[in-house]
Amino acid sequence: MARKTSEENQRRLKAIAILIRNTTWKCGKVERLVVNYLRSHLHRYGMPRTQVGEMLKHLRLHGKQKSEFFDALKRLEKRRIIRLENVG
């Protein structure tokens, strides 16, 4: 069972996160980090999308924080704040 989640996380690392709604209402700390990163990416580069692996490197998350990051991505996708698109 743990192997499935690691494969899932590897797929998510290569995915692209797209900001759909610009809101952090009822979001946790890590969820706000993700939304704020995508918001700043939109402001700087004119597109609200980035690779998940790039975001993970920028936020410098390791260990337990990394698993919380993937959980936050799932919650944000479930709430339709972001969309994850698999590449290739």
Secondary structure as GFF3:
##gff-version 3
##sequence-region A 1 88
A	DSSP	alpha_helix	2	14	.	.	.	ID=ss1
A	DSSP	beta_strand	16	19	.	.	.	ID=ss2
A	DSSP	alpha_helix	29	45	.	.	.	ID=ss3
A	DSSP	beta_strand	49	51	.	.	.	ID=ss4
A	DSSP	alpha_helix	52	59	.	.	.	ID=ss5
A	DSSP	alpha_helix	64	78	.	.	.	ID=ss6
A	DSSP	beta_strand	82	85	.	.	.	ID=ss7
###
